[in-house]
């Protein structure tokens, strides 16, 4: 296997003096990752437009997680367990991983950084499992953003552990009522607003006119988010993550979330690549890999409607 070139990133100071990594592909194409939470907070295209949504009231003060961008949910999604909601990975300080095990090499000159999280002594009291969580954040030459997570059971006690996981991505959209999601139609989902009761999606596309919090099951590896007003489509590609969570809090719920602006819901949509319905179990020495690739492409119009078939091919 070819040796990988040195990581091309700069370490900088972010909000409230927190350390962040900046990845650049051109003058405007960039991504930012805070070591606090291993948290991607920014992804910009060739015009310098921000593609991720960061709350207008985001708090960059540990131990509060950062609202927006791509929070990491591990080892627990939501309240599906005994830990704090969404687990602890998103409010721990990660480290730059100087010598990660190799990933397949890239043909294009990507900018990337490797991060690692290991449990603290306090973590082991609440979740008594030794692990290494490695994540590569990679900005491709065409502006695509890839997050590759590798979680390994490093326990010496011979015990397996089980976890749920999500990349809780907040996409920036022009107007939530003008957005549709393609690729999840006809699938079963668990409705978090109805005690996770199971339903089957009836519409031919998902559109938004009220609060939504659904876990779609056995989803395809590719999902499209079509933003009519911006004439932009986000394409979500995922591996190792069978589920897709779709969330927007709408107006009433937004007012109950202290670190989310009252009007923020109009300009954000969470579509989260996740492993929720079937938790992942790792025996000692075993490793799980979950990959997310995000790209933004111009949408083609025909008779006033976007053509999802072209996007998803």
C-alpha positions as CSV (number, residue, x, y, z in Angstrom):
1,X,0.0,0.0,0.0
2,X,1.4,3.4,-0.9
3,X,2.3,5.6,2.0
4,X,0.0,8.5,2.6
5,X,1.3,12.0,2.2
6,X,1.5,14.2,5.3
7,X,-1.9,15.6,6.4
8,X,-2.5,19.1,4.9
9,X,-4.2,21.1,7.6
10,X,-3.6,24.1,9.8
11,X,-4.2,24.3,13.5
12,X,-5.9,27.5,14.5
13,X,-7.8,29.1,17.4
14,X,-11.5,29.1,17.1
15,X,-14.4,30.7,19.1
16,X,-13.6,31.1,22.8
17,X,-10.0,30.0,22.1
18,X,-10.9,26.4,21.3
19,X,-8.5,24.6,19.0
20,X,-9.7,23.9,15.5
21,X,-8.3,22.3,12.3
22,X,-8.7,24.1,9.0
23,X,-8.7,22.1,5.7
24,X,-8.4,24.0,2.5
25,X,-8.7,23.0,-1.2
26,X,-8.7,26.4,-2.8
27,X,-9.1,30.0,-1.7
28,X,-12.8,29.4,-0.8
29,X,-13.3,25.6,-0.5
30,X,-12.6,24.8,3.1
31,X,-13.8,22.8,6.1
32,X,-13.3,23.4,9.8
33,X,-13.2,20.8,12.6
34,X,-13.0,21.6,16.3
35,X,-11.0,19.3,18.5
36,X,-13.8,19.8,21.0
37,X,-16.2,17.0,20.0
38,X,-14.3,16.1,16.8
39,X,-16.9,18.5,15.5
40,X,-17.0,19.7,11.9
41,X,-18.5,23.2,12.1
42,X,-18.0,24.5,8.6
43,X,-17.9,23.2,5.0
44,X,-17.7,25.8,2.3
45,X,-18.0,25.5,-1.5
46,X,-15.9,27.1,-4.3
47,X,-17.9,30.4,-3.8
48,X,-17.2,30.5,-0.1
49,X,-20.9,29.7,0.7
50,X,-21.4,27.8,4.0
51,X,-23.1,24.4,3.3
52,X,-23.6,23.4,7.0
53,X,-25.9,25.1,9.4
54,X,-24.6,26.4,12.7
55,X,-27.1,27.6,15.2
56,X,-27.2,31.4,15.6
57,X,-27.0,30.7,19.4
58,X,-24.4,27.9,19.3
59,X,-22.4,27.8,22.5
60,X,-18.7,27.0,22.2
61,X,-18.1,26.3,25.8
62,X,-17.4,22.8,27.1
63,X,-19.2,20.8,28.4
64,X,-22.1,22.0,26.3
65,X,-22.1,20.4,22.8
66,X,-21.9,22.6,19.8
67,X,-25.3,23.1,18.1
68,X,-25.0,22.6,14.3
69,X,-22.4,21.4,11.9
70,X,-21.8,17.6,12.2
71,X,-22.1,16.5,15.9
72,X,-21.0,12.9,16.5
73,X,-23.4,10.7,18.4
74,X,-21.5,7.9,20.1
75,X,-21.8,5.5,22.0
76,X,-25.5,6.3,22.2
77,X,-28.0,7.9,19.8
78,X,-30.6,10.1,21.5
79,X,-31.9,8.7,24.8
80,X,-31.6,5.0,23.7
81,X,-29.6,4.0,26.7
82,X,-28.4,5.2,30.1
83,X,-26.0,7.9,29.0
84,X,-26.6,11.6,28.4
85,X,-28.5,12.2,25.1
86,X,-26.4,11.4,22.1
87,X,-23.5,10.0,24.2
88,X,-20.2,11.7,25.1
89,X,-18.1,11.8,22.0
90,X,-19.4,15.2,21.0
91,X,-18.3,16.9,24.2
92,X,-14.8,15.5,24.7
93,X,-11.5,16.9,23.5
94,X,-10.2,14.9,20.6
95,X,-6.5,14.7,19.6
96,X,-4.8,14.8,16.3
97,X,-3.8,11.2,15.4
98,X,-0.2,11.3,14.3
99,X,0.1,7.7,13.2
100,X,-3.3,6.3,12.2
101,X,-3.6,2.8,10.6
102,X,-3.7,3.4,6.9
103,X,-6.9,4.0,4.9
104,X,-7.0,3.4,1.2
105,X,-4.9,6.1,-0.5
106,X,-6.5,8.8,-2.6
107,X,-5.6,9.6,-6.2
108,X,-6.6,13.2,-5.9
109,X,-4.7,15.6,-3.6
110,X,-7.1,15.8,-0.7
111,X,-6.8,17.8,2.4
112,X,-7.4,15.7,5.5
113,X,-6.8,15.3,9.2
114,X,-7.0,12.2,11.4
115,X,-8.4,12.5,14.9
116,X,-8.7,10.1,17.8
117,X,-10.7,9.8,20.9
118,X,-10.1,7.4,23.8
119,X,-12.2,7.1,27.0
120,X,-11.4,9.2,30.1
121,X,-11.5,7.6,33.5
122,X,-14.8,9.3,34.1
123,X,-16.1,7.9,30.8
124,X,-15.1,4.4,31.9
125,X,-17.2,4.9,35.1
126,X,-20.4,5.6,33.1
127,X,-19.6,3.4,30.1
128,X,-17.0,0.8,31.2
129,X,-15.5,-0.1,27.8
130,X,-12.1,0.7,26.4
131,X,-12.2,1.8,22.8
132,X,-10.4,3.8,20.2
133,X,-12.5,6.0,18.0
134,X,-10.5,7.2,15.0
135,X,-12.0,9.6,12.5
136,X,-10.6,11.1,9.2
137,X,-12.1,14.3,7.9
138,X,-11.3,14.7,4.3
139,X,-12.0,17.6,1.9
140,X,-11.7,16.4,-1.7
141,X,-10.5,18.3,-4.8
142,X,-14.1,18.7,-6.0
143,X,-15.2,20.0,-2.6
144,X,-16.8,16.8,-1.3
145,X,-16.5,16.2,2.4
146,X,-15.9,12.7,3.7
147,X,-15.9,11.5,7.4
148,X,-14.6,8.0,8.0
149,X,-15.1,6.7,11.5
150,X,-13.3,3.6,12.8
151,X,-14.3,2.3,16.2
152,X,-12.2,-0.5,17.8
153,X,-12.9,-2.5,21.0
154,X,-9.5,-2.3,22.8
155,X,-10.8,-3.9,26.0
156,X,-8.4,-6.3,27.8
157,X,-11.3,-8.0,29.8
158,X,-12.6,-10.0,26.8
159,X,-16.0,-8.4,26.9
160,X,-17.8,-7.1,23.8
161,X,-19.6,-3.8,23.8
162,X,-22.6,-2.5,21.8
163,X,-23.3,1.1,20.6
164,X,-25.5,3.2,18.4
165,X,-24.1,6.0,16.3
166,X,-25.0,9.0,14.1
167,X,-23.4,11.8,12.1
168,X,-26.0,14.4,13.2
169,X,-25.5,16.6,10.1
170,X,-27.2,20.0,9.9
171,X,-27.5,21.1,6.3
172,X,-28.0,24.8,5.4
173,X,-31.1,25.4,3.3
174,X,-32.7,28.5,1.9
175,X,-36.2,27.8,3.1
176,X,-37.3,24.5,4.7
177,X,-40.7,24.7,3.0
178,X,-39.0,24.6,-0.4
179,X,-36.9,21.6,0.3
180,X,-37.5,17.9,-0.4
181,X,-35.7,14.7,0.3
182,X,-35.5,11.9,-2.2
183,X,-34.4,8.3,-1.6
184,X,-36.5,7.5,1.5
185,X,-39.9,7.1,-0.1
186,X,-41.8,3.8,0.6
187,X,-39.4,2.9,3.5
188,X,-40.4,2.0,7.1
189,X,-39.5,4.6,9.8
190,X,-39.8,5.0,13.5
191,X,-41.6,8.2,14.5
192,X,-39.9,9.8,17.5
193,X,-42.9,12.1,17.9
194,X,-45.1,9.0,18.4
195,X,-43.1,6.9,20.9
196,X,-41.0,5.4,18.0
197,X,-44.1,3.7,16.5
198,X,-43.3,2.1,13.1
199,X,-44.9,3.5,9.9
200,X,-44.3,3.3,6.2
201,X,-43.5,6.4,4.3
202,X,-46.4,7.2,1.9
203,X,-45.2,10.2,-0.1
204,X,-43.1,10.1,-3.2
205,X,-40.8,12.6,-1.6
206,X,-40.4,14.1,1.9
207,X,-41.4,17.7,2.2
208,X,-41.6,19.9,5.3
209,X,-44.5,21.8,6.8
210,X,-44.3,20.8,10.5
211,X,-42.0,19.3,13.1
212,X,-40.4,16.0,11.9
213,X,-38.2,13.5,13.8
214,X,-38.1,10.1,12.1
215,X,-35.6,7.3,11.9
216,X,-35.8,5.7,8.4
217,X,-34.8,2.1,8.4
218,X,-32.8,0.0,5.9
219,X,-32.1,3.1,3.8
220,X,-30.2,3.2,0.5
221,X,-26.5,4.3,0.4
222,X,-27.5,7.5,-1.4
223,X,-30.0,10.2,-0.3
224,X,-30.6,13.6,-2.0
225,X,-31.7,16.8,-0.4
226,X,-33.1,19.2,-3.0
227,X,-33.1,22.9,-2.3
228,X,-35.4,24.5,-4.9
229,X,-34.6,28.1,-4.1
230,X,-30.8,27.7,-4.1
231,X,-31.0,25.3,-7.1
232,X,-28.7,23.1,-5.1
233,X,-28.8,19.4,-4.3
234,X,-26.9,17.8,-1.4
235,X,-26.0,14.2,-2.1
236,X,-25.4,12.0,1.0
237,X,-23.5,8.8,0.4
238,X,-23.0,6.4,3.3
239,X,-21.5,3.1,4.2
240,X,-22.0,1.0,7.3
241,X,-24.9,3.1,8.4
242,X,-28.2,1.5,7.6
243,X,-30.5,4.2,9.1
244,X,-31.2,7.8,8.2
245,X,-32.7,10.2,10.8
246,X,-34.6,13.3,9.4
247,X,-35.1,16.1,11.9
248,X,-36.4,19.6,12.0
249,X,-37.8,21.0,15.2
250,X,-40.2,23.6,13.6
251,X,-41.4,26.7,15.4
252,X,-42.8,25.5,18.8
253,X,-40.0,23.0,19.6
254,X,-37.3,25.6,18.5
255,X,-38.5,27.9,21.3
256,X,-37.7,25.2,23.9
257,X,-34.1,24.7,22.7
258,X,-32.0,27.3,24.4
259,X,-29.1,27.2,22.0
260,X,-31.2,27.4,18.8
261,X,-32.6,30.6,17.5
262,X,-36.4,30.9,17.1
263,X,-36.1,31.3,13.3
264,X,-33.2,28.9,12.8
265,X,-35.5,26.0,11.8
266,X,-36.4,27.7,8.5
267,X,-32.8,27.5,7.3
268,X,-31.7,24.0,8.5
269,X,-32.4,20.4,8.0
270,X,-30.8,17.4,9.7
271,X,-30.4,14.3,7.6
272,X,-28.3,12.0,9.7
273,X,-26.5,8.8,8.6
274,X,-27.0,6.5,11.6
275,X,-26.9,3.0,13.0
276,X,-29.8,3.0,15.5
277,X,-32.3,0.1,14.9
278,X,-29.6,-2.5,14.9
279,X,-26.9,-1.5,17.3
280,X,-23.3,-2.4,16.5
281,X,-21.5,-5.0,18.7
282,X,-17.8,-5.3,18.7
283,X,-15.8,-8.1,20.4
284,X,-12.3,-7.2,21.7
285,X,-10.0,-6.5,18.8
286,X,-12.9,-6.0,16.3
287,X,-13.4,-2.7,14.4
288,X,-16.4,-1.1,12.9
289,X,-16.2,1.5,10.0
290,X,-18.9,4.0,9.2
291,X,-18.4,6.4,6.3
292,X,-20.2,9.6,5.2
293,X,-19.6,11.5,2.0
294,X,-21.3,14.8,1.4
295,X,-21.3,16.7,-1.9
296,X,-23.3,19.7,-3.2
297,X,-24.2,19.8,-6.9
298,X,-26.2,22.3,-9.0
299,X,-29.8,21.0,-9.5
300,X,-31.3,20.6,-12.9
301,X,-34.8,21.9,-13.4
302,X,-37.5,20.6,-15.8
303,X,-41.0,22.1,-15.8
304,X,-40.5,23.7,-12.5
305,X,-39.6,20.4,-10.7
306,X,-36.2,19.0,-9.8
307,X,-35.5,15.7,-11.4
308,X,-34.4,13.4,-8.5
309,X,-33.8,10.5,-10.9
310,X,-30.8,12.4,-12.5
311,X,-29.5,13.2,-9.1
312,X,-29.7,9.7,-7.7
313,X,-28.2,7.9,-10.7
